Amino acid sequence: MLALLFGLVTMALVFDAATKPTNVAEAANVDAAQIADGQRLFENSCITCHGANLQGVLDRGPSLVGVGQAAAYFQLSTGRMPAPENGAQMPRKLPVFTPDQIDDLAAYIQANGGGPEIPTTGLRDDSQVAMGGELFRLNCASCHNFTGQGGALSQGKYAPALNEATDEQIWGAMLSGPENMPKFGDGQLTAQEKAAIVSYIQNNKATIDPGGLPLGGFGPAPEGLIAFLVGMGAIVAATLWMGSRT
Amino acid sequence: MSTDQHAVPDEAELAAMSREEKATAGLAVDHVDLDEYGPVAVPGSPMDKRNERRVAAWFLLAGLLGLLFAVAFIWWPHEYVPAYQDGQLAYALYTPIIGATMGGAILCFGIGVVQLARKIFAHEVAIQQRHIGMSAAFDRQTLAAQVLDTVDKSGLKRRGVLKGALALAGGALGLVAAIPILGALIKNPWEERADSPLWVTPWAPLADGTKVRLTQLDGTPVRPEDLEAGSMSTVFPGVPGGAKASDAAVMLFRVRSDSVVRIRDGQQGFQYGDYYAFSKICTHVGCPVSLYEQQTGRVLCPCHQSQFNLYEGMFPVFGPATRPLPQLPIELDDEGYFVAAKDFVEAVGPGFWENGKFPAWYSEPKEATG
């Protein structure tokens, strides 16, 4: 009996040892040099507002613990970070860092607290554009407009236009919920559904408007305004012309 | 019908008149004198030829555009080509091309007709004598007598059946116009009493007491772990037709665990942990509110810019809405999915004729979670 117990314990130990290398191998994917580079960049450019330990600084910047690679990539690649000043909202601008530097910083953020990561494959699913459109209209269109042109929120905030957004940036925004955008975790919108939404947005942008000038894609307000000004203007002009000739 | 008519030529005189003389005589009967009348330009002069060329050019252009329209309508690629494929531009140009050619043809023809009248047809200045004030008493009385005499001679006054039939026809035609409006009043919305759809939303527990699950658009039931902190999901009642019910759309929020949310009187415990469910239908005119600012907790309505604050019990903080969004009481079922504990405790959406029945609608939120 003792021998059996001994045997079981040994087997458990062996099994434990056999499974451990897998975990080690996963950890080995993390590039220590890249993280160190990212930390150097962080300490030069981000530490003032986000703190020495990513814990954030009151009234300057939020904690970055747990925001993950998705948030870091989105904020840095759209140029929203580093921010020149605090305001209602950070505008999109040319990125300050190179793509390599952004990857370094994102690796550093990811290594300290983890968080959502943008997948490297399967960002789009062009076969599901219709489903993507339905999900976009339910989840995204209320703020970003049904043509992805964005719109106003309260007190100077706004939902930005998606014209320049890349596949990765849309994924990053959905996963991290930047600023006032709600998060869309994988439990709420599965990876397949996110890929369909990205496909819909990008297909929409690549589709030539068959109606001619989209007038900003804002819908009936500018269209009605143009119809009123141009149409009524033409009628008034024609009336004046006829009156002047008789 | 004038009393002082010009002398009308008799048959022999008429036969002797030229066409031009007849035209002038016709005008003279109506007291019209032609002061100036003649060609715009001297026939055969350079101006005359230039006018002719210009008018002809407009008509030629109209004809050409009309032909182009027909050609484009038949042969231009009109079948849908999706993005990222060759031929998308050609397809996208189909509508503008047929529109421009048809519109252009009509416009050119119209300009051509106007130019024809101005540059080719004879130039004329006509003067017509008009009497001042009313027609002469003789004219007025004879006209009125003619009209009334027609009615008398028809004998309508003694034909009762015809009059009745005519009245019936007129009344029925009026009914045709009014029935779309009156027809909606036939169905009694109170027939089902307490179960009337005016009172009950699809969130009400089923007849056997089963509580209705919160599901996504495709019917997937929602668990707490599906939502990240700082997220909002639009959910629908998990019953047939739930996603299409106009009063059932609900926003399910998960706030951060350090958020403080104030709760309205009598609605304590409607939330589940950090999860809150509120109607998506604006209390102003019923638009879907869903512009959720996850940091400020504000939910904006896109129609008239009403704003509700989740942290203030979804009270309206800006815009025309006057009542808070109704809160749906939620809990978990045995399998760990969200269900509605009961129906809304107040009416969803804008104006309702039993408004004011629930005093809680007007009470400020007092208690706070935290």
Interface residues (C-beta under 8 A of the other chain):
Chain A: D126 V129 E134 L135 L138 N139 S142 C143 G151 L153 S154 K157 A159 G177 E179 N180 M181 P182 K183 F184 G185 G187 Q188 N203 N204 A206 T207 I208 D209 P210 G211 G212
Chain B: P82 A83 Y84 Q88 L89 Y91 A92 Y94 T95 P96 L217 R223 E225 D226 L227 E228 A229 G230 S231 M232 S233 T234 P288 S290 L291 Y292 E293 Q294 Q295 T296 R298 L300 P302 Q307 F318
